[in-house]
Amino acid sequence: MSRPKYEPGAKTARDQVIESFWALLERKPYEKMGVREIIRAAEVNKNTFYHHFENIEDLAQQAIDEALPKELCKFFLMEGGSARKDALFLMSAPYTAARFDRVKVMLSDNGVALQGRVKLKVIDAWREALGLDAFSEIQRRLALFLAGGIISTLQGRDPREYPTVLSELAGTKPLQAFMEELSSWKS
């Protein structure tokens, strides 16, 4: 049997699975989801699922990787001025707003089991932006602490408020001092 043909602009089976994952996550906790439920919602078979994902954890990680905008992860490391304004502009773009809707789902009660992955994604983006191969243990703890605080601040908010909230946070003296410390780790 040959592979199905897709028309230009049509969703791939992989995209259908990821969209079904997000739709289910809006209705039920991640830890209560199963592959069978996801493939039923995506209208694909089990072989298609396992062709694209190793397991449900791999699906969740790929979905997070695609949904979490790098601009959001790196925002606090940007020096002020035009770089930060450019990031705010990108975070306000319509395509980013849709991604922020998914971030909100990850930060909801249904996404509690995913929030550790979100924190790790954020601190990995920071590590990459700082040009570090790895964080020391104390750097890792501090970065996780900061990421957890930022995530807690965004929880329950309308995603369209994220750029404003992040901008306000970035202007506070404690956060500026924390980010200066983080930035001092640059290689």
VOROKE-986451 format. One record per atom (N, C-alpha, C): atom name; x, y, z. Coordinates in Angstrom, 2 decimals, padded with zeros to 5 digits. Layout:
! VOROKE-986451
tinu|c1|c2|c3
CA|X|Y|Z
...
! end
This chain:
! VOROKE-986451
tinu|c1|c2|c3
N|000.85|-001.17|000.00
CA|000.00|000.00|000.00
C|000.90|001.24|000.00
N|000.58|002.19|-000.81
CA|001.40|003.40|-000.90
C|000.99|004.40|000.19
N|001.88|005.34|000.44
CA|001.61|006.38|001.43
C|000.50|007.29|000.90
N|-000.30|007.84|001.78
CA|-001.36|008.74|001.32
C|-000.76|010.02|000.74
N|-001.41|010.56|-000.23
CA|-000.98|011.80|-000.86
C|-001.64|012.97|-000.12
N|-000.88|013.99|000.09
CA|-001.40|015.17|000.75
C|-001.50|016.30|-000.24
N|-002.59|017.01|-000.14
CA|-002.75|018.20|-000.96
C|-001.98|019.33|-000.31
N|-001.50|020.27|-001.12
CA|-000.79|021.41|-000.54
C|-001.64|022.11|000.53
N|-001.04|022.36|001.67
CA|-001.74|023.02|002.75
C|-002.51|022.08|003.67
N|-002.64|020.81|003.28
CA|-003.36|019.85|004.12
C|-002.49|019.47|005.31
N|-003.12|019.15|006.42
CA|-002.39|018.75|007.62
C|-001.83|017.35|007.44
N|-000.61|017.18|007.89
CA|000.00|015.85|007.86
C|-000.56|015.04|009.03
N|-000.35|013.75|008.99
CA|-000.79|012.89|010.08
C|-000.11|013.32|011.39
N|001.16|013.68|011.30
CA|001.90|014.13|012.49
C|001.23|015.38|013.07
N|000.89|016.32|012.21
CA|000.23|017.56|012.67
C|-001.13|017.24|013.31
N|-001.86|016.30|012.73
CA|-003.15|015.90|013.29
C|-002.97|015.33|014.69
N|-001.94|014.51|014.89
CA|-001.69|013.92|016.21
C|-001.36|015.02|017.21
N|-000.49|015.95|016.83
CA|-000.12|017.03|017.75
C|-001.33|017.91|018.07
N|-002.14|018.24|017.07
CA|-003.33|019.05|017.33
C|-004.31|018.31|018.24
N|-004.44|017.01|018.05
CA|-005.32|016.22|018.92
C|-004.79|016.19|020.35
N|-003.48|016.11|020.48
CA|-002.85|016.16|021.81
C|-003.25|017.45|022.53
N|-003.12|018.59|021.83
CA|-003.46|019.87|022.45
C|-004.95|019.96|022.78
N|-005.78|019.49|021.87
CA|-007.23|019.53|022.10
C|-007.60|018.68|023.32
N|-007.00|017.52|023.45
CA|-007.27|016.66|024.60
C|-006.73|017.28|025.89
N|-005.56|017.90|025.81
CA|-004.96|018.51|027.00
C|-005.83|019.65|027.54
N|-006.58|020.30|026.68
CA|-007.50|021.34|027.15
C|-008.62|020.74|028.00
N|-008.94|019.46|027.76
CA|-010.07|018.83|028.45
C|-009.68|017.91|029.59
N|-008.44|017.38|029.56
CA|-008.08|016.42|030.60
C|-006.59|016.48|030.90
N|-006.20|016.04|032.09
CA|-004.80|016.08|032.48
C|-003.92|015.18|031.59
N|-002.72|015.65|031.36
CA|-001.75|014.92|030.54
C|-001.56|013.49|031.04
N|-001.40|013.33|032.34
CA|-001.11|012.00|032.88
C|-002.26|011.01|032.73
N|-003.43|011.50|032.33
CA|-004.58|010.61|032.12
C|-004.83|010.33|030.64
N|-003.97|010.85|029.77
CA|-004.11|010.62|028.33
C|-003.45|009.31|027.93
N|-004.00|008.72|026.89
CA|-003.41|007.51|026.34
C|-003.25|007.62|024.83
N|-002.37|006.80|024.30
CA|-002.12|006.81|022.86
C|-003.40|006.49|022.11
N|-004.16|005.52|022.57
CA|-005.39|005.13|021.89
C|-006.35|006.31|021.75
N|-006.48|007.07|022.80
CA|-007.37|008.23|022.78
C|-006.87|009.29|021.80
N|-005.57|009.50|021.77
CA|-004.99|010.50|020.88
C|-005.16|010.10|019.42
N|-004.90|008.83|019.10
CA|-005.02|008.41|017.69
C|-006.47|008.40|017.24
N|-007.36|008.11|018.17
CA|-008.79|008.15|017.82
C|-009.19|009.59|017.47
N|-008.75|010.54|018.29
CA|-009.08|011.94|018.05
C|-008.42|012.45|016.77
N|-007.22|011.96|016.48
CA|-006.48|012.41|015.28
C|-006.94|011.68|014.03
N|-007.70|010.62|014.21
CA|-008.17|009.78|013.10
C|-007.00|009.20|012.30
N|-006.02|008.67|013.06
CA|-004.88|007.96|012.46
C|-004.77|006.62|013.17
N|-003.94|005.74|012.62
CA|-003.78|004.45|013.28
C|-002.53|004.44|014.17
N|-002.40|003.37|014.94
CA|-001.30|003.24|015.89
C|000.05|003.25|015.18
N|000.13|002.60|014.02
CA|001.40|002.60|013.28
C|001.81|004.01|012.88
N|000.85|004.82|012.49
CA|001.16|006.21|012.13
C|001.70|006.96|013.34
N|001.06|006.76|014.48
CA|001.54|007.41|015.71
C|002.99|007.02|015.97
N|003.27|005.73|015.97
CA|004.62|005.26|016.31
C|005.64|005.52|015.20
N|005.17|005.83|014.03
CA|006.10|006.26|012.97
C|006.68|007.63|013.30
N|005.88|008.48|013.93
CA|006.29|009.85|014.22
C|006.79|010.06|015.65
N|006.34|009.23|016.58
CA|006.68|009.42|018.00
C|007.03|008.08|018.63
N|008.00|008.09|019.53
CA|008.38|006.86|020.23
C|007.31|006.43|021.21
N|006.71|007.41|021.88
CA|005.68|007.15|022.89
C|004.99|008.49|023.19
N|004.10|008.48|024.16
CA|003.35|009.69|024.47
C|004.27|010.78|025.04
N|005.31|010.38|025.77
CA|006.27|011.36|026.30
C|007.02|012.06|025.17
N|007.38|011.32|024.13
CA|008.05|011.92|022.97
C|007.10|012.88|022.26
N|005.84|012.50|022.13
CA|004.83|013.40|021.54
C|004.76|014.68|022.36
N|004.66|014.56|023.67
CA|004.56|015.74|024.54
C|005.78|016.64|024.37
N|006.97|016.05|024.34
CA|008.18|016.85|024.21
C|008.23|017.57|022.86
N|007.89|016.87|021.80
CA|007.88|017.51|020.48
C|006.83|018.62|020.41
N|005.68|018.38|021.02
CA|004.62|019.40|021.04
C|005.09|020.64|021.81
N|005.76|020.43|022.95
CA|006.28|021.55|023.73
C|007.35|022.29|022.93
N|008.24|021.54|022.31
CA|009.32|022.16|021.53
C|008.77|023.06|020.43
N|007.69|022.64|019.80
CA|007.10|023.44|018.72
C|006.28|024.62|019.25
N|005.68|024.45|020.42
CA|004.76|025.48|020.92
C|005.44|026.59|021.70
N|006.53|026.28|022.37
CA|007.15|027.27|023.24
C|008.07|028.18|022.44
N|007.66|029.41|022.22
CA|008.47|030.32|021.39
C|009.83|030.62|022.03
N|010.88|030.51|021.23
CA|012.22|030.82|021.73
C|012.30|032.26|022.21
N|011.54|033.16|021.57
CA|011.54|034.56|021.99
C|011.12|034.68|023.45
N|010.13|033.88|023.85
CA|009.66|033.90|025.23
C|010.76|033.38|026.15
N|011.40|032.30|025.76
CA|012.44|031.69|026.60
C|013.62|032.63|026.80
N|014.00|033.34|025.76
CA|015.21|034.16|025.81
C|014.96|035.62|026.19
N|013.71|036.01|026.35
CA|013.35|037.41|026.54
C|014.17|038.09|027.63
N|014.33|037.47|028.79
CA|014.99|038.12|029.91
C|016.50|038.25|029.72
N|017.06|037.48|028.82
CA|018.50|037.58|028.56
C|018.84|038.71|027.60
N|017.83|039.21|026.92
CA|018.08|040.28|025.95
C|018.36|041.58|026.67
N|019.35|042.27|026.19
CA|019.62|043.60|026.73
C|018.42|044.47|026.34
N|018.25|045.57|026.99
CA|017.12|046.45|026.68
C|017.17|046.95|025.26
N|016.42|047.98|025.00
CA|016.46|048.62|023.70
C|015.79|047.84|022.60
N|016.38|047.92|021.40
CA|015.72|047.39|020.21
C|015.58|045.87|020.25
N|016.55|045.15|020.83
CA|016.44|043.69|020.88
C|015.20|043.28|021.65
N|014.95|043.94|022.78
CA|013.78|043.61|023.58
C|012.50|044.04|022.87
N|012.52|045.20|022.21
CA|011.35|045.66|021.45
C|011.04|044.69|020.32
N|012.08|044.20|019.64
CA|011.88|043.22|018.57
C|011.24|041.95|019.13
N|011.72|041.51|020.30
CA|011.15|040.31|020.93
C|009.69|040.54|021.30
N|009.38|041.70|021.85
CA|007.99|042.01|022.19
C|007.11|042.02|020.95
N|007.64|042.57|019.86
CA|006.89|042.58|018.61
C|006.62|041.15|018.15
N|007.66|040.30|018.18
CA|007.49|038.90|017.77
C|006.50|038.19|018.67
N|006.55|038.47|019.96
CA|005.64|037.81|020.90
C|004.20|038.30|020.73
N|004.01|039.43|020.09
CA|002.66|039.95|019.85
C|002.10|039.55|018.48
N|002.92|038.90|017.65
CA|002.49|038.52|016.30
C|001.38|037.47|016.38
N|000.47|037.46|015.40
CA|-000.66|036.52|015.43
C|-000.24|035.05|015.52
N|000.81|034.65|014.79
CA|001.21|033.24|014.85
C|001.76|032.88|016.23
N|002.36|033.85|016.93
CA|002.87|033.60|018.26
C|001.73|033.51|019.26
N|000.68|034.28|019.05
CA|-000.48|034.24|019.94
C|-001.06|032.83|019.99
N|-001.13|032.17|018.85
CA|-001.64|030.79|018.82
C|-000.72|029.86|019.62
N|000.58|030.09|019.51
CA|001.53|029.28|020.28
C|001.38|029.57|021.77
N|001.14|030.84|022.13
CA|000.94|031.19|023.54
C|-000.31|030.54|024.10
N|-001.34|030.34|023.25
CA|-002.53|029.63|023.71
C|-002.15|028.22|024.16
N|-001.22|027.62|023.45
CA|-000.76|026.28|023.83
C|000.10|026.35|025.09
N|000.88|027.41|025.24
CA|001.66|027.59|026.47
C|000.70|027.68|027.65
N|-000.39|028.42|027.48
CA|-001.38|028.54|028.56
C|-001.93|027.17|028.95
N|-002.18|026.32|027.98
CA|-002.68|024.98|028.27
C|-001.63|024.20|029.07
N|-000.34|024.35|028.69
CA|000.73|023.67|029.43
C|000.80|024.16|030.87
N|000.48|025.42|031.09
CA|000.58|026.01|032.42
C|-000.71|025.83|033.23
N|-001.71|025.19|032.63
CA|-002.98|024.97|033.33
C|-002.86|023.73|034.23
N|-003.93|023.48|034.98
CA|-003.95|022.30|035.85
C|-003.79|021.01|035.05
N|-004.30|020.98|033.82
CA|-004.16|019.77|033.00
C|-002.73|019.54|032.54
N|-001.92|020.59|032.55
CA|-000.54|020.47|032.10
C|000.49|020.41|033.22
N|000.05|020.23|034.46
CA|000.97|020.22|035.60
C|002.14|019.26|035.36
N|001.85|018.08|034.83
CA|002.90|017.08|034.60
C|003.89|017.53|033.52
N|003.54|018.54|032.73
CA|004.42|019.03|031.67
C|005.26|020.23|032.11
N|004.94|020.83|033.23
CA|005.59|022.08|033.61
C|007.07|021.92|033.90
N|007.49|020.78|034.38
CA|008.92|020.53|034.56
C|009.65|020.55|033.22
N|009.00|019.99|032.20
CA|009.59|020.02|030.85
C|009.66|021.44|030.31
N|008.65|022.24|030.63
CA|008.64|023.63|030.19
C|009.82|024.37|030.82
N|010.01|024.20|032.13
CA|011.14|024.84|032.82
C|012.47|024.43|032.17
N|012.62|023.14|031.91
CA|013.87|022.67|031.30
C|014.07|023.26|029.92
N|012.98|023.40|029.17
CA|013.06|024.01|027.84
C|013.53|025.47|027.94
N|012.99|026.19|028.92
CA|013.36|027.59|029.11
C|014.84|027.70|029.50
N|015.27|026.90|030.48
CA|016.67|027.06|030.91
C|017.64|026.54|029.86
N|017.20|025.59|029.05
CA|018.06|025.14|027.96
C|018.23|026.25|026.92
N|017.17|027.00|026.65
CA|017.26|028.14|025.72
C|018.20|029.19|026.30
N|018.14|029.41|027.61
CA|019.04|030.37|028.25
C|020.49|029.90|028.13
N|020.72|028.62|028.42
CA|022.08|028.06|028.34
C|022.63|028.24|026.93
N|021.80|027.95|025.96
CA|022.19|028.09|024.55
C|022.50|029.56|024.22
N|021.63|030.47|024.68
CA|021.83|031.90|024.40
C|023.10|032.43|025.07
N|023.46|031.84|026.20
CA|024.66|032.26|026.90
C|025.93|031.61|026.34
N|025.75|030.66|025.41
CA|026.89|030.00|024.80
C|027.56|028.98|025.71
N|026.78|028.40|026.64
CA|027.34|027.43|027.58
C|027.03|026.01|027.12
N|027.99|025.11|027.32
CA|027.74|023.70|027.03
C|026.84|023.09|028.10
N|027.03|023.56|029.33
CA|026.23|023.06|030.46
C|026.24|024.10|031.57
N|025.26|024.04|032.44
CA|025.23|024.87|033.63
C|025.94|024.11|034.75
N|026.59|024.83|035.65
CA|027.06|024.21|036.88
C|025.81|023.89|037.71
N|025.96|023.14|038.76
CA|024.79|022.77|039.56
C|024.11|024.02|040.17
N|024.89|024.95|040.67
CA|024.29|026.16|041.26
C|023.62|027.01|040.18
N|024.23|027.10|039.02
CA|023.61|027.84|037.91
C|022.30|027.19|037.51
N|022.29|025.88|037.44
CA|021.08|025.14|037.07
C|019.97|025.41|038.08
N|020.30|025.37|039.37
CA|019.29|025.62|040.41
C|018.73|027.03|040.31
N|019.62|028.00|040.14
CA|019.17|029.39|040.02
C|018.30|029.59|038.78
N|018.70|029.00|037.67
CA|017.92|029.12|036.44
C|016.55|028.46|036.60
N|016.50|027.30|037.23
CA|015.22|026.63|037.46
C|014.33|027.46|038.38
N|014.93|028.07|039.39
CA|014.20|028.92|040.31
C|013.57|030.09|039.56
N|014.36|030.74|038.74
CA|013.86|031.88|037.97
C|012.77|031.44|036.98
N|013.02|030.35|036.26
CA|012.04|029.86|035.29
C|010.72|029.51|036.00
N|010.81|028.89|037.18
CA|009.61|028.55|037.94
C|008.82|029.78|038.35
N|009.53|030.84|038.74
CA|008.86|032.08|039.11
C|008.16|032.73|037.93
N|008.82|032.72|036.79
CA|008.22|033.30|035.59
C|006.98|032.51|035.18
N|007.10|031.20|035.21
CA|005.97|030.34|034.85
C|004.80|030.57|035.80
N|005.08|030.67|037.11
CA|004.02|030.93|038.09
C|003.32|032.26|037.82
N|004.09|033.25|037.39
CA|003.53|034.57|037.10
C|002.60|034.52|035.88
N|002.91|033.67|034.92
CA|002.10|033.59|033.70
C|000.86|032.71|033.87
N|000.87|031.80|034.85
CA|-000.24|030.87|035.01
C|-001.55|031.62|035.24
N|-002.57|031.15|034.55
CA|-003.91|031.70|034.71
C|-004.16|033.01|033.98
N|-003.16|033.52|033.31
CA|-003.32|034.79|032.58
C|-003.71|034.51|031.14
N|-004.33|035.51|030.55
CA|-004.62|035.47|029.13
C|-003.30|035.54|028.38
N|-003.06|034.64|027.44
CA|-001.78|034.65|026.70
C|-001.47|035.97|026.01
N|-002.49|036.75|025.67
CA|-002.22|038.03|025.03
C|-001.58|039.03|026.01
N|-001.66|038.72|027.32
CA|-001.03|039.56|028.34
C|000.43|039.21|028.55
N|000.89|038.07|028.04
CA|002.26|037.62|028.31
C|003.31|038.68|028.00
N|003.28|039.30|026.81
CA|004.33|040.31|026.54
C|004.35|041.45|027.56
N|003.17|041.91|027.96
CA|003.10|043.01|028.93
C|003.61|042.56|030.29
N|003.16|041.40|030.73
CA|003.58|040.87|032.04
C|005.10|040.66|032.05
N|005.63|040.07|031.00
CA|007.07|039.83|030.94
C|007.85|041.14|030.92
N|007.33|042.10|030.21
CA|007.99|043.41|030.14
C|008.01|044.07|031.52
N|006.89|044.00|032.22
CA|006.83|044.56|033.57
C|007.79|043.85|034.51
N|007.84|042.52|034.43
CA|008.77|041.75|035.26
C|010.21|042.13|034.96
N|010.52|042.26|033.69
CA|011.89|042.58|033.28
C|012.34|043.93|033.83
N|011.40|044.81|034.13
CA|011.74|046.13|034.63
C|011.94|046.20|036.14
N|011.72|045.12|036.86
CA|011.89|045.15|038.31
C|013.35|044.95|038.70
N|013.76|045.60|039.78
CA|015.16|045.52|040.22
C|015.57|044.10|040.60
N|014.75|043.35|041.34
CA|015.18|041.99|041.69
C|015.42|041.12|040.46
N|014.52|041.21|039.50
CA|014.68|040.38|038.31
C|015.86|040.84|037.47
N|016.08|042.13|037.40
CA|017.24|042.64|036.66
C|018.53|042.14|037.29
N|018.60|042.14|038.62
CA|019.80|041.66|039.30
C|019.99|040.16|039.04
N|018.91|039.44|039.08
CA|018.97|038.00|038.84
C|019.45|037.72|037.42
N|018.92|038.46|036.47
CA|019.30|038.25|035.08
C|020.74|038.70|034.81
N|021.19|039.74|035.52
CA|022.59|040.14|035.40
C|023.50|039.00|035.85
N|023.10|038.36|036.94
CA|023.88|037.22|037.43
C|023.88|036.10|036.38
N|022.73|035.80|035.85
CA|022.63|034.76|034.83
C|023.47|035.12|033.62
N|023.40|036.37|033.18
CA|024.17|036.81|032.01
C|025.67|036.82|032.27
N|026.07|036.95|033.51
CA|027.50|036.96|033.83
C|028.14|035.58|033.61
N|027.32|034.58|033.40
CA|027.83|033.23|033.19
C|028.24|032.99|031.74
N|028.03|033.99|030.88
CA|028.36|033.81|029.46
C|029.76|033.26|029.30
N|029.90|032.38|028.33
CA|031.22|031.79|028.11
C|032.09|032.72|027.29
! end
